[in-house]
Amino acid sequence: MPLGEILYEPGGQMQHAHFPTTAIVSLHYVMETGASAETGGVGNEGVVGVALFMGGETTPSSAVVHTAGHAYQLEGSLLKQEFNRAGLMQRLLLRYTQALITQMTQTAACNRHHSVEQQLCRWLLLTLDRAPSRELIMTQELVARMLGVRREGITEAAGKLQLAGVIRYRRGHIAVLERSGLESRACECYAVVKKELGRLLSDVRYRQVLLT
C-alpha cells in the first residue's frame, strides 16, 4: 500500500477490510474548509474497516495510508460471514474495536487539552509501535495534517525535540534517537491507549489468529 492510497472515503460503501502488517493507515475527518485531523491510526495491531462487521458499512471519515507498506486484504462479505459465526474472530474484532474507540476518545481529549509538543510525542510513539524501524518517512506538513495543527507548530515542537537529542529531522524523514525522551515528554494519553490495547488483546495470540 503506497503512501497516500485512499482505502475508503466519507460515505463510500466499504468493499474490503485491510489488516496492515508494515503499513500504517490514518483514519481522519476532513472539514468543509479542507482542514483535517486524524481521529485514530491502525497498524499491525488492528484492522481497517470496522464498520463492515459493526453493521454500518460506511463512515463519515476516510482512511488513508500515511506510512507505505503491506497489508492483507479481505473481502468484506467474507469478514462478515466469519464474524457472524460468533467465534474467536468475533470476540477478537469486538475487543479491537473497543481499543480503537479508546484511541479515538483519547485523541480527541489530547488535541483539546495538551500542547503540540505533547501531541507530537504521543503520535510519534504510536507510530513507532507500528513501524518496522525508528526512521519514519513523513513531512512536517503531513504530521501537521494528522494532528490538525499549523505546520509552524510542528516545526517548533520538532525543533525542540531535535535540540534535546530526541529526534533527528531532515526533509521528509524523522529518526527517533531516544525513545525514552519521547515518553518523558508525552502526555498520559499514549500510556492510556497502549495499556488498553494490551489489556484487551494480551490474552489472545491475535497476530497468529489473524494469519491462520
NORQUI-V704563 format. One record per backbone hydrogen bond with DSSP energy under -1.0 kcal/mol. CO is the residue of the C=O (numbers start at 1). NH is the residue of the N-H. E is the energy in kcal/mol with one decimal. If there is no record, write none. Layout:
co	nh	e
CO	NH	E
CO	NH	E
This chain:
co	nh	e
1	69	-2.0
2	5	-2.0
5	65	-2.5
8	63	-2.3
9	12	-2.2
15	76	-3.0
17	74	-2.7
18	48	-3.1
19	72	-2.5
24	66	-2.1
24	67	-1.7
25	42	-2.6
26	64	-2.5
27	39	-3.2
27	40	-1.6
28	62	-2.6
29	37	-1.5
31	34	-1.4
35	31	-3.7
37	29	-2.2
40	27	-3.0
42	25	-2.9
43	46	-1.7
48	18	-2.0
49	52	-1.8
50	54	-1.6
51	57	-2.2
57	14	-2.0
59	11	-3.3
62	28	-2.1
63	7	-2.6
63	8	-1.1
64	26	-3.4
65	4	-2.9
67	24	-2.0
70	21	-2.7
70	22	-1.5
70	23	-1.8
72	19	-3.0
74	17	-2.9
75	79	-1.9
76	80	-2.5
77	81	-1.9
78	82	-2.3
79	83	-2.7
80	84	-2.4
82	85	-1.1
83	86	-1.8
87	91	-1.8
88	92	-2.6
89	93	-2.6
90	94	-2.3
91	95	-2.0
92	96	-2.5
93	97	-2.3
94	98	-1.9
95	99	-2.0
96	100	-2.5
97	101	-2.3
98	102	-2.0
99	103	-2.1
100	104	-2.4
101	105	-2.7
102	106	-2.7
103	107	-2.2
104	108	-2.1
105	109	-1.9
106	110	-2.7
107	111	-2.7
108	112	-1.1
109	113	-2.1
110	114	-2.4
115	119	-2.4
116	120	-2.7
117	121	-2.3
118	122	-2.4
119	123	-2.7
120	124	-2.6
121	125	-2.3
122	126	-2.3
123	127	-2.1
124	128	-2.7
125	129	-2.0
127	131	-1.4
134	176	-2.6
136	174	-2.8
139	143	-2.1
140	144	-2.6
141	145	-2.0
142	146	-2.2
143	147	-2.3
144	148	-1.2
144	149	-2.0
146	38	-3.7
150	154	-1.3
151	155	-2.6
152	156	-2.2
153	157	-2.3
154	158	-3.2
155	159	-2.0
156	160	-1.8
157	161	-1.9
158	162	-2.2
159	163	-2.3
160	164	-1.6
161	166	-2.5
162	165	-1.4
166	177	-2.4
166	178	-1.9
168	175	-2.8
170	173	-3.2
173	170	-2.2
174	136	-3.4
175	168	-2.6
178	182	-1.2
179	183	-2.3
180	184	-2.1
181	185	-1.1
182	186	-1.4
188	192	-2.1
189	193	-2.1
190	194	-2.5
191	195	-2.6
192	196	-2.1
193	197	-2.2
194	198	-2.2
195	199	-2.6
196	200	-2.3
197	201	-1.8
198	202	-2.0
201	204	-1.5
204	206	-2.7
205	209	-2.1
206	210	-2.3
207	211	-1.3
